[in-house]
């Protein structure tokens, strides 16, 4: 029996098992347990791994609908909330109707770990890396994949989205439930869609927030971040151009963007490549955050015409994602393994050509590095099955939530996911937020999702206003405009 042809009923042997719950030491009111699952679902009686699971029970057993699982992070739950999700979602209306279930996906957190080696990179951290250094990025990826394989070995090929979905179904069976409901963020949206494709009759209510695209490879998904960041920078440039007297960067979006490039060059010349790289990162992160638009305008003005050596003061809070791995000798290897469930180009020139294009057109938010070689270029194993294609067949109505300026998961993916699954689409307009329901402080979105999950009210496609607003600075020519920000 191959994994791709595994019958849903092949795991019914887990149905009679019941976990042993104990109070969680986190002090958040949750319980914890361990659930065993097969490492390889094509061999249900083979080696087992453990999953760390948490629960917060529904407040009123009489109103209880069932269980609701949640997951974000990724791919693979990388740096995800995992077991902490029940405590986070307990602040919503969900405990009225559900036992809230959190879990560390296979290989992560307190579940049986999958690790890789930490190796210092050879390539400099440069958002506009010169061609001569491209091979260093490729070599870093090759060494990283070799270190993954040395520590992870055969187990790596079994850490993929279909198996995480099957793990969810084992959790469902172990808890004695006929169905489960699901809230997925980021990577969790793809996981929820794959679960629905594998077990449509077992998926009850489902919300997918900040979606990956159902048809993109992981490389295409990462590269789309460059386009998403560039769109936010373009929107910011138009806003600044309408307030030329406040920022003095030009009265057209093109002129403002030219000023941005002047600021980048001046920063590199006076303060060096590392701070210019942080500046490119800030252009992505702060254009996504509409509340920081005026600050970003002043930053560009000062770095363009002033002493760019002060860039460190402006950029002191700029964070690099993912953060550098500098402590210890090992790290979680799940991100690397899960991204290899889909094919990557083996020809390095494909990456190099895209990097040149992204360096010119999408440098903001580290866009060029999203096109760089990844461990997939040197994949050390063959996936056990083709990727599962999400489909809406047999699914109950569900919701997709997505901000139109999400810099991490391009809005195009959310719209495509809603269409593919037949789900209703809740769009947060003029927003660069990422992961919104219950996390982003948007009462309108929270009310719609709560009403669906708790009361069964399925909304029409809806546009909600952002709660992260542009600065209250009038445009030039507006009565009462002061020309100051």
Secondary structure, 3 states (H helix, E strand, C coil): CCHHHCCHHHHHHHCCCCCCCEECCCCCCCEEEEEEEECCHHHCCCCEEEEEEEEECCCCHHHCCEEEEEECCCCCCCCCCHHHHHHHHCCCCHHHCEEEEEECCCECCCCCECEEECCCCCCCCCCCCCHHHHHHHHHHHHHHHHHHHHHHHHHHHHCCHHHHHHHHHHHHHHCCCCCEEEEEEEHHHHHHHHHHHHCHHHEEEEEEEEECCCCCCHHHHHHHHHHHHHHHHHHHHHHHHCCHHHHCCCCCHHHHHHHHHHHHHHHHHHHCHHHHHHHHHHHHHHHHCHHHHHHHHHHHHHHHHCCHHHHHHHCCCCCCCCCCCCCCCEEECHHHHHHCCCCCCCCHHHHHHHHHHHHHHCCHHHHHHHCCCCHHHHCCCCCCCCCCCCCCCCCCCCEEEEECCCCCCCHHHHHHHHHHHCCEEEEEECCCCCCCCCCCCCHHHHHHHHHHHHHCCCCCCEEEECCCCCCCCCCCCCCCCCCCC
